[in-house]
């Protein structure tokens, strides 16, 4: 686990999982109230991004 807390975690692209942080991780990292209530697994986020990319027009 990182020693970073709050916005330090959110500003570090190497450790920021966005809404994939579990409720326990949010508490431990001081993220409570800084993220939406929703917890979505990383796999779901990847699927959403891939679907969005597929819908984009290609040149």
C-alpha atoms as an extended CHARMM CRD file, in Angstrom:
* protein
*
        59  EXT
         1         1  UNK       CA              0.0000000000        0.0000000000        0.0000000000  PROA      1               0.0000000000
         2         2  UNK       CA              1.2070000000        3.4900000000       -0.7700000000  PROA      2               0.0000000000
         3         3  UNK       CA              1.9670000000        6.1670000000        1.7970000000  PROA      3               0.0000000000
         4         4  UNK       CA              0.1830000000        8.7290000000       -0.3640000000  PROA      4               0.0000000000
         5         5  UNK       CA             -3.2200000000        9.9850000000        0.7380000000  PROA      5               0.0000000000
         6         6  UNK       CA             -6.1570000000       11.9910000000       -0.5930000000  PROA      6               0.0000000000
         7         7  UNK       CA             -5.4170000000       14.0460000000       -3.6950000000  PROA      7               0.0000000000
         8         8  UNK       CA             -1.8660000000       12.6640000000       -3.9040000000  PROA      8               0.0000000000
         9         9  UNK       CA             -3.4100000000        9.2980000000       -4.8020000000  PROA      9               0.0000000000
        10        10  UNK       CA             -5.8450000000       10.8030000000       -7.2930000000  PROA      10              0.0000000000
        11        11  UNK       CA             -3.0890000000       12.8150000000       -8.9940000000  PROA      11              0.0000000000
        12        12  UNK       CA             -0.7780000000        9.7990000000       -9.3960000000  PROA      12              0.0000000000
        13        13  UNK       CA             -1.6870000000        8.0030000000      -12.6110000000  PROA      13              0.0000000000
        14        14  UNK       CA              0.3070000000        4.9400000000      -11.5830000000  PROA      14              0.0000000000
        15        15  UNK       CA             -1.9380000000        4.1990000000       -8.5810000000  PROA      15              0.0000000000
        16        16  UNK       CA             -5.2180000000        5.9960000000       -9.3090000000  PROA      16              0.0000000000
        17        17  UNK       CA             -7.9260000000        3.4160000000      -10.0440000000  PROA      17              0.0000000000
        18        18  UNK       CA            -10.7160000000        6.0050000000      -10.2030000000  PROA      18              0.0000000000
        19        19  UNK       CA            -14.0150000000        4.3730000000       -9.1980000000  PROA      19              0.0000000000
        20        20  UNK       CA            -12.3720000000        0.9190000000       -8.9760000000  PROA      20              0.0000000000
        21        21  UNK       CA            -11.1140000000        1.6220000000       -5.4420000000  PROA      21              0.0000000000
        22        22  UNK       CA            -12.9920000000       -0.5790000000       -2.9960000000  PROA      22              0.0000000000
        23        23  UNK       CA            -14.7670000000        1.0330000000       -0.0660000000  PROA      23              0.0000000000
        24        24  UNK       CA            -12.0160000000       -0.2930000000        2.2170000000  PROA      24              0.0000000000
        25        25  UNK       CA             -9.2770000000        1.1940000000        0.0060000000  PROA      25              0.0000000000
        26        26  UNK       CA            -11.1140000000        4.5260000000       -0.0790000000  PROA      26              0.0000000000
        27        27  UNK       CA            -11.1380000000        4.6470000000        3.7180000000  PROA      27              0.0000000000
        28        28  UNK       CA             -7.4820000000        3.6100000000        4.0440000000  PROA      28              0.0000000000
        29        29  UNK       CA             -6.3060000000        6.1360000000        1.4390000000  PROA      29              0.0000000000
        30        30  UNK       CA             -8.4660000000        9.0240000000        2.6380000000  PROA      30              0.0000000000
        31        31  UNK       CA            -10.5530000000        9.0970000000       -0.5220000000  PROA      31              0.0000000000
        32        32  UNK       CA            -13.9630000000        9.0920000000        1.1270000000  PROA      32              0.0000000000
        33        33  UNK       CA            -15.9810000000       11.9340000000       -0.3470000000  PROA      33              0.0000000000
        34        34  UNK       CA            -13.4620000000       12.5450000000       -3.1340000000  PROA      34              0.0000000000
        35        35  UNK       CA            -14.8890000000        9.9440000000       -5.5060000000  PROA      35              0.0000000000
        36        36  UNK       CA            -18.4160000000        9.0920000000       -6.6110000000  PROA      36              0.0000000000
        37        37  UNK       CA            -20.1790000000        6.6030000000       -4.3400000000  PROA      37              0.0000000000
        38        38  UNK       CA            -20.2150000000        4.0250000000       -7.1540000000  PROA      38              0.0000000000
        39        39  UNK       CA            -17.5510000000        1.3200000000       -7.1020000000  PROA      39              0.0000000000
        40        40  UNK       CA            -16.9190000000       -0.1520000000      -10.5720000000  PROA      40              0.0000000000
        41        41  UNK       CA            -14.3300000000       -2.8550000000      -11.2340000000  PROA      41              0.0000000000
        42        42  UNK       CA            -11.4220000000       -1.9750000000      -13.5140000000  PROA      42              0.0000000000
        43        43  UNK       CA            -12.6240000000       -4.5830000000      -16.0140000000  PROA      43              0.0000000000
        44        44  UNK       CA            -15.8970000000       -2.6870000000      -16.4150000000  PROA      44              0.0000000000
        45        45  UNK       CA            -14.0220000000        0.5810000000      -16.9290000000  PROA      45              0.0000000000
        46        46  UNK       CA            -11.8770000000       -1.0440000000      -19.6340000000  PROA      46              0.0000000000
        47        47  UNK       CA            -14.9970000000       -2.3560000000      -21.4100000000  PROA      47              0.0000000000
        48        48  UNK       CA            -16.5730000000        1.1080000000      -21.3290000000  PROA      48              0.0000000000
        49        49  UNK       CA            -13.4700000000        2.7510000000      -22.7760000000  PROA      49              0.0000000000
        50        50  UNK       CA            -13.1030000000        0.1020000000      -25.4850000000  PROA      50              0.0000000000
        51        51  UNK       CA            -16.7650000000        0.5050000000      -26.4740000000  PROA      51              0.0000000000
        52        52  UNK       CA            -16.3380000000        4.2790000000      -26.6480000000  PROA      52              0.0000000000
        53        53  UNK       CA            -13.2360000000        3.9000000000      -28.8240000000  PROA      53              0.0000000000
        54        54  UNK       CA            -15.0350000000        1.5270000000      -31.1850000000  PROA      54              0.0000000000
        55        55  UNK       CA            -17.8570000000        4.0530000000      -31.6280000000  PROA      55              0.0000000000
        56        56  UNK       CA            -15.4400000000        6.8130000000      -32.6540000000  PROA      56              0.0000000000
        57        57  UNK       CA            -15.1160000000        7.5410000000      -36.3460000000  PROA      57              0.0000000000
        58        58  UNK       CA            -11.7990000000        6.4580000000      -37.8030000000  PROA      58              0.0000000000
        59        59  UNK       CA             -9.8820000000        8.4350000000      -40.4040000000  PROA      59              0.0000000000
